[in-house]
Amino acid sequence: MSDDLSAVSAAPGTPSDESYVRLATNIVEGVSRGRAGFGAFRQFSDISRETMMLVLNSGFFANSEKRGFPAWLVDGEFLHFYMKRSRPDHRYFVDQVLASPTAYDPSCMWALFWALAKAEHEFLFRYVPFWSHEERLTGHLISQIVERLEDFAPHWASLSGAPEAQAENHCRLFYADTATARRESETGADFGLVIHAHFGQRQEYFKVARFQAKKAEENDSALIDFDQVNALLNRPDVGYFVFYHFHNPKQWSLPPTVLPAKHFQHRRDELQKEKAQSKSTSLGKETTHARNAGYDFATFVTFALADPASEHGAYVLTAEDAVTELMRVRPPLSPPSRVMVITLGSGARVVDWAELLREFIGQAQ
């Protein structure tokens, strides 16, 4: 993968659409044709299909761009048949559709998606091969997200038509470690993500999600704690699992994928009935297949969590409510060990997140 951000022209004026396409294709050069990252969509068609549908149904996907798309992306009836009966063309979708800022509305969302796409692929190739514990892997993923979003901030400003020095038009970040005051055994592999956005004349809003990280082993199995599922389902639009997939260069290796906690609701209900008869207080743990369903992480954050019309993530109108949604939890869950806030768009109010999170923060950055 290329680290060269100079693929976008540094000359005065707005870079051309072709230069952004070149940057995007440089990020996944060889990946979409390989066995890892986006390339693994070829093998896992259910995840590929669900990820693509997430994009097509998003308010951030530019409908006008459909004019140049093949029939299976334009006609709803044909699309439904295609998605159910055929293997989606992941290479076309990534290399030709998502690579262009014209597929995004507003076009500056291109910068968010490709920053996250680069972050998850750097994470997959650099850190997943060491296959450390979930907490450490989560730290590596978060650090990659922070670095890549900072790298792409100038592209966000350029695509939004704002001067680079006009900070309120940038993609801004706040990050806090909320676990530093806890004992090591109490720190977790979970993190909270808040999207704070204001686009044009639209209403300012906040979207909130909590991710519980799980390792998906080489045999596709991941261990799910159904007491965690039960607690996450108290706020079903907030609770998600993110799976880190084992990376073997000789096999198919997915980037991080996301499943809503409510994916496991039916099994949770069955376990509750079984445990009620045995008078057990714990629902226990079970292994699950982590590659049969879900969404690519970068796509989920950009086209679902950040989308105000999406049912993914809790939608609130104040920063205070966002903190309440994220941090007020029931046992056996603790507040998330890490919190990241991504502020998008022009005119978004400046929020003192450190102050709002002061009772939970050990160290903020």
C-alpha distance (Angstrom), angle and dihedral (degrees) to the residues before:
residue distance angle dihedral
M1 . . .
S2 3.75 . .
D3 3.80 122.2 .
D4 3.80 91.6 -167.5
L5 3.79 109.4 122.2
S6 3.79 90.1 173.2
A7 3.79 89.2 87.3
V8 3.79 84.6 94.3
S9 3.77 110.0 72.7
A10 3.80 116.9 -103.9
A11 3.79 92.0 -158.7
P12 3.82 119.5 118.2
G13 3.77 114.7 -80.5
T14 3.77 132.5 34.8
P15 3.80 115.2 -41.4
S16 3.79 116.2 -117.2
D17 3.76 123.4 -100.8
E18 3.80 88.4 -113.0
S19 3.80 91.3 60.0
Y20 3.80 91.2 55.4
V21 3.79 90.0 47.7
R22 3.80 89.0 52.9
L23 3.79 91.0 50.7
A24 3.78 91.9 49.7
T25 3.80 93.5 47.8
N26 3.82 89.8 47.8
I27 3.79 89.1 56.5
V28 3.79 92.6 56.7
E29 3.80 97.6 27.8
G30 3.78 105.4 153.6
V31 3.81 92.2 -4.6
S32 3.80 99.1 94.3
R33 3.82 88.7 50.5
G34 3.80 93.7 46.8
R35 3.80 138.5 69.6
A36 3.82 100.3 -97.4
G37 3.78 136.1 66.3
F38 3.80 113.8 -5.9
G39 3.79 88.4 -2.8
A40 3.82 90.1 66.9
F41 3.81 89.1 66.5
R42 3.80 85.7 82.5
Q43 3.80 89.1 67.5
F44 3.81 99.2 36.7
S45 3.78 101.8 50.8
D46 3.83 95.3 168.1
I47 3.80 92.0 60.1
S48 3.81 90.3 42.4
R49 3.81 91.1 50.5
E50 3.80 94.9 46.9
T51 3.81 91.7 46.3
M52 3.79 92.9 51.4
M53 3.80 92.4 47.1
L54 3.80 88.8 51.8
V55 3.81 88.9 58.3
L56 3.80 95.8 43.9
N57 3.81 91.7 51.6
S58 3.80 94.8 46.4
G59 3.77 124.8 108.9
F60 3.81 87.5 -135.7
F61 3.81 92.5 62.5
A62 3.82 109.9 96.3
N63 3.80 109.1 -125.9
S64 3.79 91.0 -162.6
E65 3.79 88.1 66.1
K66 3.80 89.8 66.7
R67 3.80 89.8 79.1
G68 3.77 89.8 81.9
F69 3.80 97.2 39.4
P70 3.80 127.7 103.2
A71 3.80 118.4 -99.4
W72 3.79 94.7 -95.8
L73 3.82 90.1 64.6
V74 3.80 95.6 46.2
D75 3.79 110.3 40.4
G76 3.80 111.2 66.8
E77 3.81 96.1 -153.4
F78 3.77 93.1 47.1
L79 3.80 90.3 44.6
H80 3.80 91.1 55.2
F81 3.80 91.3 50.8
Y82 3.80 92.4 44.4
M83 3.78 94.3 49.8
K84 3.80 93.3 48.4
R85 3.80 98.8 42.1
S86 3.77 106.5 30.2
R87 3.77 141.3 50.0
P88 3.83 109.0 -102.2
D89 3.81 116.1 -119.0
H90 3.80 97.2 -116.5
R91 3.81 93.1 174.3
Y92 3.78 93.4 56.9
F93 3.79 91.9 44.6
V94 3.81 95.3 50.4
D95 3.81 101.0 33.5
Q96 3.80 99.0 38.4
V97 3.80 108.4 22.1
L98 3.80 108.7 31.6
A99 3.81 93.0 34.9
S100 3.81 91.5 70.3
P101 3.83 123.7 76.3
T102 3.82 88.2 -145.2
A103 3.82 88.3 73.3
Y104 3.83 90.1 64.7
D105 3.79 129.6 73.4
P106 2.97 107.3 -134.5
S107 3.79 92.0 27.2
C108 3.83 92.3 -143.4
M109 3.82 87.8 74.1
W110 3.81 84.0 78.2
A111 3.81 87.4 75.1
L112 3.81 92.9 53.6
F113 3.80 93.8 49.3
W114 3.79 96.6 46.9
A115 3.80 93.2 43.8
L116 3.80 88.9 54.6
A117 3.81 92.5 41.9
K118 3.78 90.9 53.4
A119 3.82 90.7 45.5
E120 3.80 94.3 52.8
H121 3.81 92.7 46.9
E122 3.80 93.1 47.8
F123 3.80 86.7 49.7
L124 3.81 91.6 49.4
F125 3.80 95.9 49.4
R126 3.82 100.9 34.5
Y127 3.80 105.8 36.0
V128 3.79 112.5 15.4
P129 3.85 92.9 67.6
F130 3.84 88.6 66.8
W131 3.83 87.2 56.7
S132 3.78 94.9 -154.6
H133 3.80 123.7 173.2
E134 3.79 119.2 -63.4
E135 3.79 96.3 -103.4
R136 3.80 93.1 55.6
L137 3.80 92.5 44.9
T138 3.80 89.4 51.8
G139 3.80 89.7 52.7
H140 3.81 90.3 52.6
L141 3.81 92.3 49.1
I142 3.80 92.1 49.4
S143 3.82 92.2 48.6
Q144 3.81 90.5 51.5
I145 3.81 91.2 49.7
V146 3.81 91.6 50.7
E147 3.81 93.5 48.3
R148 3.79 96.1 45.5
L149 3.82 94.6 46.0
E150 3.79 88.9 52.9
D151 3.82 90.0 49.0
F152 3.79 92.0 52.1
A153 3.82 97.6 44.5
P154 3.85 91.8 97.6
H155 3.81 89.7 53.7
W156 3.81 90.1 50.8
A157 3.81 90.0 52.6
S158 3.79 92.6 45.9
L159 3.80 94.4 49.5
S160 3.81 91.6 46.3
G161 3.81 89.2 54.1
A162 3.80 92.2 -121.1
P163 3.79 126.9 131.9
E164 3.80 109.9 -99.1
A165 3.81 90.4 -123.6
Q166 3.80 91.2 57.3
A167 3.79 96.1 96.6
E168 3.78 97.2 -169.9
N169 3.79 89.6 66.6
H170 3.78 93.8 55.4
C171 3.74 129.6 95.0
R172 3.82 97.6 -103.8
L173 3.79 127.7 -160.3
F174 3.77 138.3 -151.0
Y175 3.78 120.7 -178.8
A176 3.79 129.8 -177.7
D177 3.78 133.9 179.5
T178 3.80 104.7 -143.2
A179 3.81 96.2 178.7
T180 3.80 103.1 63.7
A181 3.78 93.2 97.8
R182 3.80 93.5 52.2
R183 3.77 128.8 86.9
E184 3.79 112.6 -93.7
S185 3.80 91.9 -110.9
E186 3.80 89.4 58.2
T187 3.79 97.4 53.0
G188 3.76 113.2 103.0
A189 3.75 146.2 -153.9
D190 3.77 92.4 -118.6
F191 3.78 132.9 104.6
G192 3.76 138.5 -175.6
L193 3.79 124.7 -134.4
V194 3.79 126.1 -162.4
I195 3.80 121.8 -171.7
H196 3.81 110.9 -157.6
A197 3.80 111.1 -172.2
H198 3.76 143.9 170.2
F199 3.80 119.9 176.6
G200 3.79 121.6 -176.3
Q201 3.78 112.7 -62.9
R202 3.79 94.0 -13.8
Q203 3.78 121.3 113.3
E204 3.78 116.9 -90.3
Y205 3.79 111.7 -111.1
F206 3.80 146.8 172.0
K207 3.82 128.2 -138.9
V208 3.80 120.4 -163.6
A209 3.81 133.8 -162.5
R210 3.78 136.4 165.1
F211 3.81 119.9 -149.9
Q212 3.79 124.4 -156.6
A213 3.81 108.6 -160.4
K214 3.80 121.4 -137.2
K215 3.79 131.0 178.2
A216 3.80 114.8 -126.1
E217 3.78 105.5 -151.9
E218 3.78 126.9 -139.9
N219 3.81 89.9 -92.1
D220 3.85 89.4 57.1
S221 3.82 94.2 -108.6
A222 3.80 124.4 135.2
L223 3.79 125.6 -178.2
I224 3.81 113.8 -124.2
D225 3.80 121.8 -163.6
F226 3.80 105.4 -147.1
D227 3.79 92.5 -161.4
Q228 3.82 84.9 62.3
V229 3.80 89.7 47.0
N230 3.78 90.4 51.4
A231 3.80 91.8 51.6
L232 3.80 92.9 45.4
L233 3.78 90.6 52.0
N234 3.80 89.7 63.7
R235 3.81 82.5 80.9
P236 3.82 102.1 23.6
D237 3.81 95.0 179.7
V238 3.82 91.4 53.2
G239 3.81 102.6 46.2
Y240 3.81 121.7 84.0
F241 3.78 140.1 157.2
V242 3.79 120.3 -135.8
F243 3.79 115.2 -159.4
Y244 3.79 123.8 -150.3
H245 3.79 106.4 -153.9
F246 3.79 122.6 -145.1
H247 3.80 111.1 -106.2
N248 3.79 118.1 -137.5
P249 3.85 112.3 166.5
K250 3.81 89.6 -147.4
Q251 3.80 94.2 53.4
W252 3.80 139.2 46.7
S253 3.81 112.2 -73.6
L254 3.79 122.3 -172.9
P255 3.81 125.7 -151.8
P256 3.82 114.8 -119.5
T257 3.80 111.1 -56.6
V258 3.80 132.4 -160.5
L259 3.80 131.6 -137.1
P260 3.82 124.3 -179.5
A261 3.80 115.1 -120.1
K262 3.80 87.6 -122.8
H263 3.81 87.9 67.6
F264 3.81 83.9 78.2
Q265 3.81 96.4 42.4
H266 3.82 95.9 103.9
R267 3.80 92.3 52.2
R268 3.83 89.9 45.0
D269 3.81 89.1 55.2
E270 3.81 91.5 50.4
L271 3.80 91.6 50.1
Q272 3.79 91.8 49.2
K273 3.80 90.2 55.9
E274 3.80 91.8 46.9
K275 3.81 93.5 47.6
A276 3.81 92.7 46.3
Q277 3.78 88.9 63.2
S278 3.81 92.6 48.9
K279 3.83 93.0 40.7
S280 3.82 90.5 -129.0
T281 3.80 117.2 158.8
S282 3.81 94.9 -151.7
L283 3.80 128.0 67.4
G284 3.79 90.4 -155.0
K285 3.79 131.8 -148.2
E286 3.79 131.8 -69.2
T287 3.77 136.4 -178.7
T288 3.77 119.5 -115.5
H289 3.80 136.4 -171.6
A290 3.81 105.0 -104.0
R291 3.80 98.3 -168.8
N292 3.78 101.0 56.8
A293 3.81 97.3 80.2
G294 3.78 143.1 3.7
Y295 3.78 143.9 81.0
D296 3.77 135.1 -81.8
F297 3.82 107.0 -98.9
A298 3.84 98.0 -128.2
T299 3.79 91.5 47.0
F300 3.79 92.4 47.2
V301 3.81 94.3 52.3
T302 3.82 94.3 45.3
F303 3.80 102.9 39.9
A304 3.81 102.8 26.3
L305 3.79 114.5 21.9
A306 3.81 94.1 39.2
D307 3.82 93.2 44.1
P308 3.83 110.6 97.1
A309 3.81 91.0 -153.0
S310 3.80 94.1 51.0
E311 3.80 119.3 102.8
H312 3.80 89.3 -141.1
G313 3.79 112.3 101.8
A314 3.78 128.2 12.7
Y315 3.81 113.1 -72.5
V316 3.82 114.8 -143.1
L317 3.79 135.4 159.8
T318 3.81 103.0 -141.3
A319 3.78 135.3 54.2
E320 3.80 89.6 -129.3
D321 3.81 91.4 57.8
A322 3.81 90.1 47.3
V323 3.81 90.6 56.4
T324 3.81 91.2 46.6
E325 3.82 92.1 50.9
L326 3.78 91.8 49.8
M327 3.80 105.0 38.0
R328 3.82 106.4 33.1
V329 3.80 102.0 84.6
R330 3.78 138.8 154.1
P331 3.82 127.8 -123.6
P332 2.96 136.7 -56.9
L333 3.81 83.0 38.0
S334 3.79 123.1 74.5
P335 3.80 123.3 -160.6
P336 3.81 109.7 -73.9
S337 3.80 114.5 -80.1
R338 3.78 93.0 -131.4
V339 3.79 132.7 28.0
M340 3.79 126.8 -162.5
V341 3.80 125.8 -176.0
I342 3.81 119.3 -164.1
T343 3.80 113.1 -164.9
L344 3.80 115.2 -159.8
G345 3.79 135.9 -173.5
S346 3.75 138.6 17.1
G347 3.76 123.4 -54.0
A348 3.79 97.2 16.2
R349 3.78 108.5 155.8
V350 3.79 119.2 -107.0
V351 3.81 108.2 -109.9
D352 3.79 125.0 -163.8
W353 3.78 94.8 -136.2
A354 3.80 92.9 170.9
E355 3.79 89.2 59.9
L356 3.81 93.5 46.3
L357 3.80 90.6 49.7
R358 3.80 97.0 38.0
E359 3.81 95.3 119.0
F360 3.80 91.1 54.8
I361 3.80 103.0 37.2
G362 3.74 124.3 99.5
Q363 3.79 94.1 170.1
A364 3.81 130.3 -2.9
Q365 3.78 129.9 -160.7
